Amino acid sequence: MDATRVTEQPTSFERPQPGVDPADPRGALLRSQAPAPHAGAAALPAQARSTGETPSGTSVPPSDGAGPEHSQPAATETDTHRPRPTPEAIPAQPGLEPERSGPGGKERRTGQVTPPGRPTPMRRDGDRLRFVGAATRRIARGIDLDEIVMGLCRATVPTFSDAILVYLRDPLPVGDERPTGPVVLRLRRTDRIPEERDTESGFQPVLQPEPSELSALTAELCEVLPGGALSEVLRGVRPVFADAPAARAALPELLGEDGESVIPGGQRAILAPLRGRRRVIGAAVFLRRPERIPFEADDLLVAAQLATHSALGIDKAVLYGREAYIADELQRTMLPETLPQPTGVRLASRYLPAAETARVGGDWYDAIPLPGSRVALVVGDVMGHSMTSAAIMGQLRTTAQTLAGLDLPPQEVLHHLDEQAQRLGTDRMATCLYAVYDPVTHRITIANAGHPPPVLLHLGGRAEVLRVPAGAPIGVGGVDFEAVELDAPAGATLLLYTDGLVESRLRDVWTGIEQLREKLAATAQLTGPDHPPPLEALCEEVLDMLGPGDRDDDIALLAARFDGIAPSDVAYWSLEPEEMAPGKARRLARSALARWDLEELTDPVELLVSEVVTNAVRYASRPITLRLLRTDVLRCEVGDDVPQLPRLRQARHTDEGGRGLFLVNRLARRWGATRLSTGKVVWFELNQG
């Protein structure tokens, strides 16, 4: 074996270890097994570099060949530059880090001079592997599209390149959908090393790069022509140098007419297609300045890794964005956009998801106007807070609205909801609280299905947890629900909520209910005993009671301020279904308007009351009810025992009737008809002046 060859390619097992006694058994394992050099050839000294210098920089005279090839110094000599071996371990080996530059600061492979402080290019596979690992971790931290693209830019500039341009398809395809139309790339982001930070004194990689003027020099939109040079490069997927024939033809198409000025000569630009799971979704251009060391062939592998991880991350971000959009739309359609404004009650609501990444859940609230100026207040909670829970919640909410339109008692509504939940599945569990408020009688009827009890805040500031039978949750089946009727005094506020407001890992539900009661009482003290707190501010104060660890579940909140209707503003009569009933109804309405100083409404009210009562007398078999309500508008309600609802139709010229509802539709501010369990109510409203 040639001794010179052994010396030029030493391994860690062939190098002599400084400070090790040749007689030491551990040192014997580290001795070189290479033969002695040829006669007449000077052997390299131990641990000497190819420059003939020791690690300390002092020259070592050549050996005379009398001693062994790896001789150790005398025991009396001391060398402070040689590290001592660590006990019970393999001695430390200095000089394992190979030099990257030769004499005069020149880089060995290119011969270019590297100024002090400038970053040297990655020359070893270990450097590239460490960089790719750190860069992919930074890219993977992003969730949405902007975070991933920014992660790619921040990871590559300035460590890998001096500037970067990222182009993405516009619009980005989602999942398996097939885009239609031409492929258009849009410049999404550009980053570069700022000029003021790139001085002769050295580069400072700790400072973050800033967006540059590259976007002004390159085209913002690029249409990829089928069969063109850019299309071929993107189809090939692999990164290419800018001076390659395919890239030279593709870059002008990508960057535009003025974009070629940003591409330096030589191998200082890489065009890397971004391919997702199924198709190419963009391209990235990595740039180095002319004074920098050009890219090498191994840098194409680095660019390929960066492009692959970025494209897959963008694909996932687009899918996540679509799911978030679907979740938002689902939540928006399942919950009421706006609350109604029924007579005698004011409403406010809040909804908070359990997490920002899962913005849907099974909590819902609703307010449904009922005949007779009543309003149904509903709050419910389906088990879980996923999209499945939201879909079930939507079905139950729709069922509740339908049942409310039939004017069923609260306990009957919960009974039918329980049957609907069982039809949806055996594991479809939910809690619900259904209440009906009557502003005329100032009473509220409540039925509960395993839901936390409501809290009533009185006008004087006292907060009371209402005693409502808990009942079994919806979906259990085979259980009865019980309703209770309670006073709802004017000025009081009823708070309906889900368990996410009062229950968490840090507190049980009854502790949370007591804290809620105390919070409401403390808030009411701020406005005094004669003025209830504003509803919107009250909802915000209630949500402020949540601590850092109290957001384990969705939260739905519905607050109702009971204003009621004063008895002096209500006129009520019962009429027999006879021919004289319309005339009697006109006289009663005229007297009520005179008592309320609303004589200017006498003519339209008499006309409309006469038409509606006449239609009721024609089909009714039981007494007819007539009620006038004076609030911000004048409301008239006529009830009978016929469940069939009237329909507006266009009467022909030869018809003798059929024009009553046409007059109501033209003269009234609003009108409608609602089916009751005992018949129906036809109502209309008129403005008071």
TORSEDREN-240067 format. One line per 4 residues: their letters; for each residue x, y, z of C-alpha. Coordinates in Angstrom, 2 decimals, always signed. Example, Ala and Ser with C-alpha at 12.3 -4.5 7.8 and 13.67 -1.06 7.14 Angstrom:
<nodes>
AS = +12.30:-4.50:+7.80 | +13.67:-1.06:+7.14
</nodes>
This chain:
<nodes>
MDAT = +0.00:+0.00:+0.00 | +1.30:+3.42:-0.92 | +2.16:+5.43:+2.23 | +1.41:+8.75:+0.52
RVTE = -2.09:+7.63:-0.25 | -2.66:+6.67:+3.37 | -1.45:+10.07:+4.54 | -3.73:+11.99:+2.16
QPTS = -6.86:+10.17:+3.22 | -6.63:+9.62:+6.97 | -9.58:+8.44:+9.00 | -10.37:+9.05:+12.62
FERP = -9.21:+5.54:+13.41 | -5.84:+6.03:+11.71 | -4.88:+9.33:+13.32 | -2.55:+9.25:+16.33
QPGV = -4.07:+10.84:+19.39 | -2.03:+13.47:+21.18 | -1.25:+12.93:+24.82 | -1.75:+9.15:+24.71
DPAD = +1.01:+6.88:+25.95 | +1.96:+4.23:+23.35 | +2.03:+1.68:+26.14 | -1.54:+2.53:+27.19
PRGA = -3.89:-0.22:+26.01 | -6.44:+2.41:+24.97 | -3.81:+4.23:+22.98 | -2.79:+1.02:+21.28
LLRS = -6.25:+0.74:+19.82 | -5.84:+4.15:+18.22 | -2.44:+3.59:+16.67 | -2.14:+3.65:+12.93
QAPA = -1.55:+0.31:+11.26 | -0.02:+1.91:+8.14 | +3.47:+0.73:+7.10 | +6.50:+2.97:+7.35
PHAG = +7.16:+5.38:+4.49 | +9.50:+4.52:+1.64 | +13.15:+5.17:+2.08 | +14.24:+8.63:+1.16
AAAL = +10.77:+10.10:+1.70 | +10.17:+12.38:+4.64 | +7.21:+11.19:+6.69 | +4.55:+13.76:+7.71
PAQA = +4.77:+14.65:+11.40 | +2.01:+13.64:+13.74 | -1.16:+15.79:+13.45 | +0.49:+18.02:+10.83
RSTG = -1.54:+19.74:+8.11 | -0.70:+19.62:+4.45 | +0.85:+23.06:+4.86 | +3.55:+21.66:+7.10
ETPS = +2.16:+23.36:+10.20 | +0.92:+22.00:+13.47 | -2.42:+23.13:+14.83 | -0.58:+25.80:+16.77
GTSV = +0.98:+27.16:+13.61 | +4.66:+26.21:+14.37 | +6.62:+24.27:+11.78 | +7.81:+20.78:+12.65
PPSD = +11.14:+19.46:+11.31 | +10.90:+16.31:+9.23 | +11.54:+13.04:+10.94 | +14.90:+11.32:+10.35
GAGP = +13.14:+7.98:+10.04 | +14.96:+6.49:+13.03 | +11.90:+6.25:+15.25 | +8.44:+4.95:+14.60
EHSQ = +6.17:+6.81:+12.25 | +3.80:+8.04:+14.99 | +6.29:+8.89:+17.69 | +5.21:+10.54:+20.93
PAAT = +7.09:+13.46:+22.53 | +9.24:+13.03:+25.56 | +7.60:+13.03:+28.96 | +9.45:+16.19:+29.97
ETDT = +7.97:+18.18:+27.10 | +4.70:+20.03:+27.63 | +2.31:+21.08:+24.88 | -0.45:+23.38:+26.04
HRPR = -2.15:+23.18:+22.64 | -2.87:+19.50:+22.92 | -6.07:+18.61:+24.76 | -5.92:+16.05:+27.47
PTPE = -7.93:+12.86:+27.00 | -11.12:+12.71:+28.98 | -11.25:+9.98:+31.60 | -12.91:+6.68:+30.73
AIPA = -13.63:+7.85:+27.18 | -12.06:+8.15:+23.78 | -9.69:+11.13:+23.79 | -10.87:+14.31:+22.15
QPGL = -9.78:+14.73:+18.55 | -8.89:+18.26:+17.54 | -9.00:+19.34:+13.95 | -12.11:+17.39:+12.95
EPER = -13.63:+20.55:+11.43 | -12.08:+20.81:+7.92 | -10.95:+24.19:+6.74 | -13.14:+25.91:+4.17
SGPG = -10.62:+28.45:+2.99 | -7.01:+28.34:+2.03 | -4.21:+30.87:+2.44 | -5.19:+34.48:+1.96
GKER = -8.88:+33.82:+2.78 | -9.56:+32.26:-0.62 | -12.25:+29.65:-0.93 | -10.66:+26.41:-2.04
RTGQ = -13.09:+25.33:-4.75 | -13.78:+28.66:-6.44 | -10.69:+30.63:-5.53 | -12.83:+33.67:-4.66
VTPP = -11.87:+35.89:-1.80 | -14.36:+35.82:+1.10 | -14.32:+39.13:+3.02 | -14.26:+38.93:+6.80
GRPT = -17.70:+38.36:+8.27 | -19.33:+37.26:+4.98 | -21.21:+33.95:+5.18 | -19.43:+31.12:+3.42
PMRR = -21.56:+28.86:+1.23 | -22.71:+25.46:+2.37 | -20.01:+23.08:+1.16 | -20.75:+19.91:+3.09
DGDR = -23.71:+17.60:+3.09 | -24.03:+18.12:+6.84 | -24.50:+21.86:+6.34 | -27.20:+21.32:+3.78
LRFV = -28.98:+18.70:+5.85 | -29.04:+20.93:+8.89 | -30.29:+23.86:+6.83 | -33.02:+21.80:+5.12
GAAT = -34.14:+20.42:+8.50 | -34.37:+23.88:+10.05 | -36.06:+25.37:+6.98 | -38.70:+22.64:+6.69
RRIA = -39.50:+22.96:+10.37 | -40.03:+26.67:+9.93 | -42.23:+26.12:+6.89 | -44.23:+23.41:+8.67
RGID = -45.06:+25.79:+11.54 | -47.37:+27.77:+9.26 | -51.09:+27.05:+9.21 | -52.51:+29.43:+6.65
LDEI = -51.18:+30.33:+3.23 | -49.42:+33.55:+4.18 | -47.61:+31.93:+7.10 | -46.23:+29.13:+4.91
VMGL = -45.05:+31.47:+2.16 | -43.46:+33.76:+4.72 | -41.81:+30.75:+6.36 | -40.26:+29.80:+3.03
CRAT = -38.94:+33.32:+2.49 | -37.60:+33.74:+6.01 | -35.95:+30.32:+5.95 | -34.09:+30.86:+2.66
VPTF = -33.17:+34.54:+2.87 | -30.36:+35.14:+3.74 | -29.13:+31.64:+4.63 | -29.59:+30.05:+1.20
SDAI = -30.17:+32.96:-1.18 | -30.03:+36.73:-1.27 | -33.56:+37.12:-2.65 | -36.60:+35.01:-3.47
LVYL = -39.71:+35.39:-5.58 | -42.74:+33.16:-4.93 | -45.43:+32.73:-7.59 | -48.68:+30.85:-6.90
RDPL = -51.63:+29.88:-9.06 | -54.54:+32.30:-9.03 | -56.91:+30.94:-7.90 | -55.31:+28.07:-6.04
PVGD = -57.02:+24.73:-6.73 | -58.62:+23.05:-3.73 | -58.33:+19.31:-3.18 | -59.35:+17.20:-6.15
ERPT = -61.20:+19.91:-8.05 | -60.07:+20.46:-11.60 | -59.40:+24.12:-12.39 | -60.96:+25.53:-15.53
GPVV = -59.47:+28.16:-17.76 | -55.83:+29.10:-18.31 | -53.15:+28.64:-15.68 | -52.29:+32.03:-14.17
LRLR = -49.45:+32.60:-11.71 | -49.55:+35.59:-9.37 | -46.52:+37.02:-7.57 | -47.37:+36.25:-3.95
RTDR = -44.31:+37.53:-2.09 | -40.74:+38.77:-2.58 | -37.96:+39.01:-0.03 | -34.36:+40.16:-0.30
IPEE = -31.37:+41.21:+1.78 | -31.61:+44.98:+2.36 | -28.77:+46.96:+0.87 | -28.05:+48.84:+4.09
RDTE = -27.44:+45.57:+5.90 | -25.09:+44.15:+3.29 | -21.96:+46.23:+3.88 | -18.30:+45.50:+3.54
SGFQ = -18.03:+45.15:+7.30 | -19.91:+41.89:+7.12 | -23.34:+40.38:+6.82 | -25.63:+40.22:+9.83
PVLQ = -27.90:+37.19:+9.46 | -29.73:+37.83:+12.71 | -31.62:+40.74:+11.16 | -34.78:+39.88:+9.26
PEPS = -35.01:+40.70:+5.55 | -37.62:+43.11:+4.33 | -39.79:+43.21:+1.20 | -37.93:+44.75:-1.69
ELSA = -38.58:+46.49:-4.95 | -38.43:+43.18:-6.81 | -42.21:+43.25:-7.19 | -41.89:+46.53:-9.12
LTAE = -39.39:+45.00:-11.55 | -41.27:+41.78:-12.21 | -44.69:+41.02:-13.60 | -47.42:+40.46:-11.04
LCEV = -49.44:+38.11:-13.24 | -48.17:+35.50:-15.65 | -50.29:+33.28:-17.87 | -48.63:+29.92:-18.49
LPGG = -49.04:+29.21:-22.18 | -49.72:+25.56:-23.03 | -46.64:+24.06:-24.66 | -44.50:+27.07:-23.78
ALSE = -41.07:+27.06:-22.16 | -42.43:+27.88:-18.71 | -45.04:+25.14:-19.00 | -42.33:+22.59:-19.83
VLRG = -40.19:+23.63:-16.84 | -43.16:+23.45:-14.49 | -44.15:+20.08:-15.89 | -40.64:+18.79:-15.27
VRPV = -41.03:+19.65:-11.54 | -37.27:+19.57:-10.89 | -35.43:+22.83:-10.11 | -33.10:+24.14:-12.81
FADA = -30.37:+26.78:-12.95 | -31.25:+30.05:-14.63 | -28.50:+29.60:-17.21 | -29.94:+26.28:-18.36
PAAR = -31.50:+26.46:-21.84 | -35.00:+25.62:-20.56 | -34.83:+28.23:-17.80 | -33.46:+30.95:-20.07
AALP = -36.59:+30.67:-22.17 | -38.97:+30.24:-19.21 | -37.84:+33.09:-16.93 | -38.79:+35.95:-19.30
ELLG = -42.27:+34.44:-19.56 | -42.52:+34.25:-15.77 | -40.94:+37.56:-14.77 | -42.08:+39.74:-17.64
EDGE = -40.15:+42.00:-19.98 | -38.27:+43.88:-17.25 | -37.82:+40.87:-15.04 | -34.65:+39.64:-16.70
SVIP = -32.73:+42.49:-15.09 | -33.08:+40.87:-11.66 | -31.50:+37.58:-12.83 | -27.69:+37.63:-12.30
GGQR = -25.35:+35.76:-14.60 | -23.87:+32.36:-13.93 | -25.39:+29.81:-11.62 | -26.78:+32.43:-9.28
AILA = -30.49:+31.79:-9.85 | -32.62:+28.67:-9.46 | -36.14:+28.22:-10.82 | -37.98:+25.66:-8.67
PLRG = -41.52:+24.53:-9.55 | -43.91:+24.10:-6.59 | -45.86:+20.88:-6.98 | -48.59:+19.95:-4.54
RRRV = -50.27:+16.61:-4.10 | -51.75:+16.50:-7.60 | -50.54:+19.40:-9.70 | -48.07:+22.26:-9.96
IGAA = -49.36:+25.19:-7.93 | -46.58:+27.74:-8.46 | -42.86:+28.44:-8.73 | -40.07:+29.92:-6.62
VFLR = -36.99:+31.75:-7.88 | -33.90:+31.79:-5.62 | -31.35:+34.53:-6.41 | -27.79:+35.35:-5.39
RPER = -26.00:+38.58:-6.17 | -23.18:+38.65:-8.71 | -20.53:+39.19:-6.04 | -21.68:+36.11:-4.15
IPFE = -20.54:+32.54:-4.65 | -22.80:+30.83:-7.20 | -25.06:+27.89:-6.50 | -23.71:+24.38:-6.83
ADDL = -25.28:+21.22:-8.16 | -26.14:+20.04:-4.63 | -28.07:+23.26:-4.07 | -30.61:+22.02:-6.61
LVAA = -31.45:+19.24:-4.17 | -31.89:+21.81:-1.41 | -34.20:+23.88:-3.61 | -36.18:+20.75:-4.48
QLAT = -36.70:+19.94:-0.81 | -37.77:+23.49:-0.01 | -40.17:+23.55:-2.96 | -41.68:+20.18:-2.08
HSAL = -42.29:+21.00:+1.58 | -43.66:+24.45:+0.72 | -46.02:+23.11:-1.95 | -47.40:+20.40:+0.31
GIDK = -47.84:+22.95:+3.10 | -49.67:+25.30:+0.73 | -51.93:+22.45:-0.35 | -52.81:+21.73:+3.27
AVLY = -53.30:+25.42:+4.00 | -55.74:+25.74:+1.10 | -57.68:+22.70:+2.31 | -57.69:+24.11:+5.84
GREA = -58.92:+27.44:+4.53 | -61.74:+25.73:+2.66 | -62.74:+23.79:+5.76 | -62.65:+26.97:+7.84
YIAD = -64.83:+28.68:+5.22 | -67.31:+25.81:+5.30 | -67.31:+25.89:+9.08 | -67.95:+29.64:+9.13
ELQR = -70.76:+29.33:+6.59 | -72.29:+26.43:+8.49 | -72.16:+28.34:+11.75 | -73.53:+31.49:+10.14
TMLP = -76.51:+29.68:+8.66 | -77.22:+27.62:+11.77 | -77.34:+30.62:+14.12 | -79.63:+33.61:+13.57
ETLP = -77.94:+36.51:+11.80 | -80.08:+39.04:+13.62 | -82.52:+38.75:+16.47 | -86.16:+39.76:+16.00
QPTG = -87.63:+42.79:+17.72 | -90.84:+41.50:+19.28 | -93.19:+43.71:+21.19 | -92.47:+44.13:+24.88
VRLA = -89.01:+42.50:+25.01 | -85.47:+43.46:+24.02 | -82.86:+40.85:+23.09 | -79.07:+40.49:+22.93
SRYL = -76.92:+37.44:+22.26 | -73.33:+36.17:+22.12 | -71.68:+33.06:+20.71 | -68.08:+31.99:+21.39
PAAE = -66.56:+28.84:+19.84 | -64.41:+26.55:+21.93 | -61.32:+27.29:+19.79 | -60.36:+29.45:+16.83
TARV = -59.39:+26.38:+14.82 | -62.81:+24.83:+15.32 | -65.27:+27.66:+15.00 | -68.41:+25.50:+14.94
GGDW = -70.17:+23.61:+17.65 | -73.46:+22.29:+18.92 | -74.55:+25.32:+20.96 | -77.40:+27.43:+19.64
YDAI = -79.88:+30.09:+20.65 | -83.00:+31.46:+19.05 | -85.85:+33.92:+19.53 | -89.11:+33.13:+17.70
PLPG = -92.08:+35.56:+17.59 | -95.38:+33.86:+18.45 | -99.01:+34.88:+18.04 | -100.39:+37.30:+20.60
SRVA = -97.16:+39.33:+20.78 | -95.46:+36.48:+22.61 | -91.91:+35.32:+21.97 | -90.23:+31.94:+22.39
LVVG = -86.69:+31.97:+23.82 | -84.60:+28.89:+23.09 | -81.08:+27.84:+24.02 | -79.60:+24.38:+23.44
DVMG = -76.37:+22.42:+23.48 | -75.64:+19.35:+21.33 | -72.94:+17.04:+22.64 | -69.54:+17.90:+21.12
HSMT = -68.28:+20.90:+19.18 | -67.57:+19.52:+15.71 | -69.18:+20.01:+12.32 | -71.33:+16.94:+12.98
SAAI = -72.59:+18.53:+16.18 | -73.33:+21.72:+14.27 | -75.31:+19.80:+11.64 | -77.39:+18.08:+14.32
MGQL = -77.86:+21.41:+16.04 | -79.19:+22.87:+12.80 | -81.74:+20.08:+12.48 | -82.93:+20.49:+16.05
RTTA = -83.13:+24.27:+15.68 | -85.21:+23.92:+12.53 | -87.48:+21.45:+14.29 | -87.88:+23.87:+17.22
QTLA = -88.84:+26.69:+14.87 | -91.44:+24.51:+13.18 | -92.90:+23.40:+16.50 | -92.95:+26.98:+17.75
GLDL = -94.96:+27.97:+14.68 | -97.61:+25.48:+15.76 | -97.85:+27.31:+19.10 | -97.33:+24.14:+21.11
PPQE = -96.72:+24.34:+24.86 | -93.04:+24.29:+25.88 | -93.18:+20.76:+27.27 | -94.69:+19.49:+24.03
VLHH = -91.95:+21.19:+22.03 | -89.28:+19.38:+24.05 | -91.13:+16.10:+23.65 | -91.10:+16.39:+19.86
LDEQ = -87.45:+17.47:+19.89 | -86.66:+14.33:+21.87 | -88.36:+12.21:+19.21 | -86.47:+14.00:+16.45
AQRL = -83.12:+13.41:+18.20 | -83.88:+9.70:+18.45 | -84.63:+9.58:+14.73 | -81.24:+11.18:+14.03
GTDR = -79.40:+8.48:+15.97 | -79.14:+6.69:+19.27 | -76.15:+8.75:+20.41 | -77.58:+12.17:+19.50
MATC = -77.80:+13.82:+22.90 | -78.59:+17.46:+23.60 | -79.83:+19.74:+26.33 | -82.39:+22.45:+25.69
LYAV = -84.36:+25.11:+27.52 | -87.54:+26.46:+25.93 | -89.36:+29.49:+27.37 | -92.38:+31.49:+26.18
YDPV = -92.79:+35.09:+27.35 | -96.15:+36.87:+27.24 | -95.73:+40.66:+27.52 | -99.43:+41.19:+28.17
THRI = -99.72:+38.94:+31.22 | -96.09:+39.49:+32.28 | -95.66:+35.75:+32.69 | -93.12:+33.29:+31.34
TIAN = -93.53:+29.52:+30.87 | -90.33:+27.45:+30.96 | -89.60:+23.78:+30.22 | -86.13:+22.29:+30.66
AGHP = -84.39:+19.24:+29.19 | -81.22:+18.74:+31.23 | -80.02:+22.31:+30.71 | -78.49:+24.68:+33.33
PPVL = -81.22:+26.81:+34.94 | -81.72:+30.42:+33.77 | -80.90:+33.41:+35.94 | -83.37:+36.28:+36.39
LHLG = -81.91:+39.69:+37.20 | -84.57:+41.85:+38.89 | -84.79:+45.60:+38.50 | -83.51:+46.25:+42.03
GRAE = -80.27:+44.34:+41.35 | -81.16:+40.96:+42.86 | -80.08:+37.97:+40.74 | -82.15:+34.82:+41.15
VLRV = -81.47:+31.32:+39.84 | -84.90:+30.13:+38.72 | -86.09:+26.82:+40.10 | -86.96:+24.90:+36.96
PAGA = -87.27:+21.08:+36.86 | -84.07:+19.81:+35.22 | -85.61:+16.99:+33.17 | -83.72:+14.48:+31.05
PIGV = -81.61:+15.52:+28.04 | -83.07:+15.36:+24.57 | -82.39:+12.02:+22.92 | -82.89:+9.83:+26.00
GGVD = -86.45:+8.92:+25.00 | -89.41:+7.78:+27.01 | -89.38:+10.68:+29.49 | -91.88:+13.41:+30.29
FEAV = -91.04:+17.09:+30.47 | -92.60:+19.50:+32.92 | -93.28:+23.21:+32.42 | -93.54:+25.87:+35.11
ELDA = -95.10:+29.35:+34.85 | -93.34:+32.21:+36.63 | -93.67:+35.96:+36.98 | -91.69:+38.10:+34.54
PAGA = -91.84:+41.63:+36.00 | -91.16:+44.64:+33.81 | -87.51:+45.71:+33.87 | -86.22:+42.24:+34.74
TLLL = -83.62:+40.48:+32.58 | -83.64:+36.75:+31.85 | -80.29:+35.18:+31.01 | -80.20:+31.88:+29.10
YTDG = -76.80:+30.25:+28.55 | -75.04:+26.97:+27.81 | -72.82:+25.06:+30.23 | -69.64:+26.33:+28.59
LVES = -70.18:+29.61:+30.45 | -70.35:+28.11:+33.94 | -68.48:+24.78:+33.73 | -64.83:+24.00:+33.01
RLRD = -61.99:+21.80:+34.19 | -61.33:+24.28:+36.99 | -64.87:+24.57:+38.40 | -68.06:+22.57:+38.57
VWTG = -71.32:+23.76:+37.09 | -72.95:+24.91:+40.33 | -69.90:+26.91:+41.34 | -70.02:+28.59:+37.95
IEQL = -73.74:+29.34:+38.28 | -73.14:+30.99:+41.64 | -70.32:+33.08:+40.15 | -72.64:+34.08:+37.31
REKL = -75.32:+35.14:+39.77 | -72.81:+37.24:+41.71 | -71.49:+38.79:+38.50 | -74.98:+39.83:+37.40
AATA = -75.75:+41.33:+40.80 | -72.47:+43.26:+40.85 | -73.09:+44.59:+37.34 | -76.60:+45.75:+38.27
QLTG = -75.22:+47.72:+41.22 | -73.24:+49.90:+38.83 | -76.38:+51.37:+37.24 | -78.43:+51.73:+40.39
PDHP = -81.67:+50.10:+41.56 | -83.94:+52.04:+39.19 | -82.05:+51.51:+35.93 | -81.22:+48.05:+34.57
PPLE = -77.81:+47.67:+32.90 | -77.73:+47.87:+29.09 | -78.09:+44.47:+27.48 | -74.98:+44.61:+25.29
ALCE = -72.80:+45.77:+28.17 | -74.33:+43.11:+30.40 | -73.38:+40.37:+27.93 | -69.81:+41.64:+27.80
EVLD = -69.58:+41.73:+31.57 | -70.84:+38.17:+31.79 | -68.21:+36.94:+29.35 | -65.50:+38.73:+31.33
MLGP = -66.00:+36.25:+34.15 | -64.27:+33.59:+32.03 | -60.73:+32.82:+33.14 | -57.77:+31.50:+31.07
GDRD = -58.76:+27.87:+31.66 | -62.52:+28.31:+31.32 | -62.84:+27.94:+27.54 | -63.36:+24.18:+27.29
DDIA = -66.66:+24.31:+25.41 | -68.72:+26.51:+23.14 | -70.71:+29.31:+24.76 | -74.13:+30.53:+23.68
LLAA = -75.73:+33.41:+25.55 | -79.20:+34.95:+25.14 | -80.36:+37.90:+27.28 | -83.99:+39.11:+27.27
RFDG = -85.10:+42.38:+28.89 | -88.80:+42.25:+29.79 | -90.49:+45.57:+29.09 | -93.99:+44.14:+28.85
IAPS = -97.15:+45.88:+27.74 | -99.10:+47.90:+30.27 | -102.73:+46.81:+30.86 | -103.90:+50.29:+29.86
DVAY = -102.45:+49.69:+26.40 | -104.44:+46.49:+25.83 | -108.09:+46.22:+24.73 | -109.63:+42.74:+24.55
WSLE = -113.12:+41.52:+23.54 | -114.88:+38.27:+22.76 | -117.50:+38.26:+19.96 | -120.05:+35.68:+18.97
PEEM = -119.80:+34.47:+15.36 | -122.93:+36.22:+14.11 | -123.84:+38.76:+11.46 | -123.76:+41.66:+13.91
APGK = -120.16:+40.90:+14.98 | -118.40:+43.09:+12.32 | -120.42:+46.17:+13.26 | -119.83:+45.59:+16.96
ARRL = -116.10:+45.15:+16.32 | -115.99:+48.52:+14.53 | -117.65:+50.31:+17.44 | -115.34:+48.71:+20.04
ARSA = -112.25:+49.62:+18.02 | -113.48:+53.22:+17.61 | -113.95:+53.65:+21.34 | -110.48:+52.22:+22.13
LARW = -108.82:+54.57:+19.64 | -110.64:+57.53:+21.17 | -109.39:+56.52:+24.64 | -105.81:+56.37:+23.30
DLEE = -106.09:+59.67:+21.35 | -105.61:+57.85:+18.04 | -108.69:+59.14:+16.23 | -106.67:+59.68:+13.05
LTDP = -106.49:+55.88:+12.66 | -110.24:+55.36:+13.04 | -111.11:+54.98:+9.34 | -108.39:+52.47:+8.33
VELL = -108.78:+50.49:+11.59 | -112.58:+50.20:+11.19 | -112.20:+49.08:+7.58 | -109.55:+46.46:+8.26
VSEV = -111.18:+45.16:+11.46 | -114.46:+44.77:+9.61 | -112.85:+42.75:+6.79 | -110.92:+40.41:+9.12
VTNA = -113.85:+39.84:+11.49 | -116.20:+39.22:+8.59 | -113.91:+36.51:+7.25 | -113.72:+34.91:+10.74
VRYA = -117.51:+34.97:+11.20 | -118.00:+33.19:+7.87 | -116.17:+30.02:+9.01 | -115.96:+30.13:+12.84
SRPI = -118.18:+28.07:+15.10 | -116.92:+29.38:+18.45 | -116.53:+32.91:+19.87 | -114.11:+35.21:+18.09
TLRL = -111.43:+37.18:+19.97 | -110.51:+40.77:+19.14 | -107.50:+42.42:+20.74 | -105.86:+45.82:+20.18
LRTD = -102.34:+46.53:+21.45 | -100.83:+50.00:+21.64 | -97.01:+50.01:+21.65 | -94.78:+51.78:+19.16
VLRC = -97.34:+50.61:+16.59 | -101.03:+49.75:+16.76 | -101.56:+45.99:+16.48 | -104.90:+44.27:+15.91
EVGD = -105.36:+40.51:+16.42 | -108.45:+38.48:+15.46 | -108.60:+34.85:+16.56 | -110.99:+32.04:+15.62
DVPQ = -111.21:+28.24:+15.83 | -110.55:+27.53:+12.14 | -107.01:+26.20:+11.51 | -107.05:+26.99:+7.79
LPRL = -104.93:+30.08:+7.06 | -106.18:+32.77:+4.68 | -104.30:+33.27:+1.43 | -103.88:+36.47:-0.52
RQAR = -105.23:+36.16:-4.05 | -106.16:+38.46:-6.89 | -109.94:+38.69:-7.22 | -111.46:+38.73:-10.68
HTDE = -113.78:+41.49:-11.87 | -116.79:+39.21:-11.66 | -116.07:+38.05:-8.06 | -118.27:+39.48:-5.34
GGRG = -115.73:+38.85:-2.57 | -112.07:+37.97:-2.08 | -110.84:+41.56:-1.75 | -110.62:+41.76:+2.06
LFLV = -107.04:+40.55:+2.39 | -106.10:+42.67:-0.62 | -107.20:+45.76:+1.31 | -105.34:+44.58:+4.41
NRLA = -102.19:+44.05:+2.38 | -102.39:+47.54:+0.84 | -103.29:+49.56:+3.95 | -101.48:+47.75:+6.81
RRWG = -97.84:+48.23:+7.72 | -97.50:+44.48:+8.23 | -99.90:+41.60:+8.44 | -99.85:+37.85:+8.86
ATRL = -101.64:+34.74:+10.02 | -100.43:+32.11:+12.48 | -101.89:+28.70:+13.16 | -102.64:+27.83:+16.80
STGK = -103.39:+24.56:+18.50 | -107.00:+25.77:+18.81 | -107.33:+27.61:+15.50 | -105.55:+30.65:+14.09
VVWF = -104.82:+34.35:+14.61 | -104.87:+36.95:+11.84 | -103.10:+40.18:+12.74 | -102.10:+43.50:+11.19
ELNQ = -100.15:+46.57:+12.31 | -100.53:+50.28:+11.59 | -98.16:+53.13:+12.29 | -99.29:+55.66:+14.88
G = -99.10:+58.78:+12.81
</nodes>
